[in-house]
Structures are given as structure tokens and as C-alpha cells.
């Protein structure tokens, strides 16, 4: 089939062809970036926290008033929780993964650094912390009882040792073992020895931009018995016993002292669902937007092609009378639509990359994978050909005699 007659016909219908090409370009640009964001959000929501989430639960404890015997109260609570049947371990802490709240510090290799080498989240735990969370120790050792001391909220005590994550170890001590090295926390002058490295421990935040993406796995654990008016009790149950242990734990704590409010008790599974609820919601919204855009674009192509078929009934009839087959008529309209769609895809691919670069600079997003414009372009091309098929078949069914008479 010659392309020149098709291009000549398109020049006589420039507005319609331009509108469809621009519509397809905008659809492709939004489709690529939306699906890329959806993929990133869903991938981030599946990132492991490092904890044994199927067995761990958290109780948020708040003491009534401002008691002066916080240390004794917390020690009594820990003894009560650890005595429960089915409890593997328990400890009090300032924060935990997926909680969306906690403490960050700058980690340096020397006391006089102008800027920290890396930023990290700080978790407080005693010698039962690793076992309670179910963390995998890949180097070094756990804290010894002698290293764990009492710490009240706001107390500026320096830790006797620190356990860090593999990700933070690679940032601070690339190419060498972190165990036995020393680090400085928040520009303090006293070095803290690294005694252990765990495989993974997520920071409390799950944000895909900003700090959440730049130090997601950079965490440290400091050895303290934490005592505060508001604190988190993290506990781990034996497999299959979490529900009954959670209920027993609440009852046990109230039996120990009723001068408290147990603000919230939730599993790590529930914490994950809550932490990533906005990400899942955004993924659903963007998916719906993409689907609507594709449908609108398809109907636009169907409408414009149907209009062209109606306007060219006489020309189609003449071609049929001169011996053009139904397949030739269908091929004509499909080729015409393919040319328009190709222009739209090229414009859309360029627009998609440009839009992504703007979001990278503005919102610290990742760069768009080149596979998205390529695959998206094929999807839009296929959609265009499919949408033009029905009007093309309708054009091919026009009777030469009827078309000539109608003219």
C-alpha cells in the first residue's frame, strides 16, 4: 500500500489527526510515570523490615501521671511479660520499624568531622532485643548484661557498645569488617565500639522520598533498659501463639499495675498494613487513572476513525467499485491510524522522560526505567490499532453501489 495517499488524506484532516496524536502522547506520558510510581510503591511495601513479623507484636504503654519510679515499673513489666508461657522475649524501646516515629543520629568515623558519614535511626534495646525482634546476627556478638544500663527518657548517657546493620556497616567501613571498629554518634567526642552487625533492620519510616529512601536500612541498636512515661513494649511469641499471648500480655500488665493506659496493641503485620496504607491507596488511584485514560483514548480513536469513515463513504465506494478488497480498506485505515499513533508514541516517550526528570529533581524520585516508555509505547500502539479495527471493518462492509448512490 502506498503511503502518499494516506498522508494526503491526513493533511486534509490535520486537526483530528493532531488531537489523537497529542491525546496518545499525553496518555503514554502519564501511563509510564504512573505505572512506574505504582511499581515503586508496591515494591517498597514488600521490603522486609528485618523482624520476624509473623510472631512479633507491640504494646504502647503510657503511665498515668509522672511517676518517679519508672525504672522499677519497667523492670517489673519486663519480668511479667517474659514470664508468660509462649513468650520468646520482650523489651522496652523508644521506637520500632514501621512505627513512623523515632530518633535519628549522625554517624561519623572521627570526633572532629564537619559532616556525618551517614545518618541512622537509633533503637534502644537490652540483651533480649535481637532475639525478640528475630534479627539475624551476621558478625560479632549480642550485648552482654554488663553493657546494658538503665536509661530514662532524655538521659544523655553514652552507650557502652553498639550493634549496626549491614547497610550502615558498608557505608561506614566499606571493604572491611565493622566489628571491633569505633564510631561517633551525633558528633560526640567519645567513640563507641561496634560489637555486632545484623543483616537487616529497617528505620521506623517508610517514606519513598527524602530520608526514608536514602537510609532505609541504616539503623543502630544501643544497649539500654529504657524507662519512660510513654514507651513501646516489643514482644515475640512462639509460632502460632501470637493472638493468645497478646491477650495474656495485656491482662498481665494490668495485673502488675493499673496506673497505666495501654494505648495500642498491634501485630507487626498490622503495623505494616497501616504504614503502607497510603502507598497502596495511591497505587489503586493511579491504576484507575491509567485505565480511564486508556479507555478515553480508545474511544477517541474509535470516534475519529468512525467520523472519517462517514466522510469518505464516496471514496470508499469508488475504491470498492474499482476492485479494492475489504482487506485493502481495513489495511488503509489501520495504516493511517498506525502513522498517527507512532507520532503520538514518539512524542509521548519524550514527554514521559521529561516529566520524570522534573519529578526526580522536585520530589527526589528514581529515574524512569527505559523499559516503561518502550513497553508503554507498544501498549498504546496496540490499543490504537485495536480501537481503529471496528471502524475499519465497518468501512470495509460498505457496498460500492450504496456508497455511490449516497454520494
CORCORJO-V826924 format. One line per field, one symbol per residue. psi: psi as a letter, one per 20 degrees, with the letter a starting at -180 (. if undefined). burial: I if it has 9 or more other ideal C-beta (glycine too) atoms within 8 Angstrom, else O. Layout:
psi = ???
burial = ???
//
This chain:
psi = pqhghghghhhilhggggggggghggggghgghghgggggghghijpqihqnhiiqrppoppqpbmqilgggghhhghhggiippiphrqrqrhrrqjikpbpqqppriqijphqqhqqrqpppqaijgghghkqooiqbrrqqhhiprqprpipkqpqhrqprrgghhhghmpjrphpirqqpplkqipqpqoiqpqgpoqriqjpirbhhhhkgjnqqpqnqoporgprpopqprqpijgghhgghggggghhgpjlrpngqpqrhghgggghjghghghggghgggggggggggghggggghhghgghkgghgggghhjjprghhgghghhgghhgghgghggghgghggghghghghgjkrqqppihghgghghghgggghghigghghhhhippggggggh.
burial = OOOOOIIOIIOOIOOIIOIIIIIIIIIIIIIIIIIIIIOIIIOIIOOOIIIOIOIIIIIIIIIOOOIOOIIOIIIIIIOIIIOIOIIOIIIIIIIIIIIOOIOIIIIIOOIOIOOIIIIIIIIIIIIIIIIIIIIOIOIIOOIOOOIIIOIIIOOOOOIOIIIIIIIIIOIIIOOOOIIOIOIIIOOOOOOIIIIIIIIIIIIIIIOIOOIIIOIIIIIIIIIIIIIIIOIIIIIIIIOOIIOOIIOIIIOIIIOOIOOIOIOOIIIIOOIIOIIIOOIIOIIOOIIOIIOOIIOIIIIIIIOIIIIIIOOIIIOIIIIIOOOOOOOIIIIIIIIIIIIIIIIIIOIIIOIIIOIIIOIIOOOOIOOIOOOIIIOIIOIIIOIIIOIIIOIIIIIIOIOIOIIIOOO
//
